[in-house]
Amino acid sequence: MPVLEYTRSQGQRLTYQIEYDQGEYFIQRDGVMKKAVPDPIVAGVATSEASPDLMRRMAIADIEALIGMDE
């Protein structure tokens, strides 16, 4: 599963670790799980459209907007 370190551009500008793959992504900060989207239906995406690239972009959007997690 690919891993990406991403630093939020707003707020406290904390760095998060994103693990993502086909239809799933997990966001952690300092070893603590902040958000888990284990399947495309949870993300609201059709399985056929849930590419790793889309999952990465959705995770980044969640971090930037703090969707479903705290800073």
TAHUJO-V301952 format. One record per pair of residues at least 24 apart in sequence whose C-alpha atoms are under 7 Angstrom apart, sorted by the first residue. I is the first residue (numbers start at 1). J is the second residue. Records with the same first field share a line. If there is no record, write none. Layout:
I->J, J
This chain:
8->63, 64
9->64
20->52, 55, 56
21->52, 55
22->50, 51, 52
23->47, 50, 51, 52, 55
24->55
25->55, 59
34->69
35->68, 69
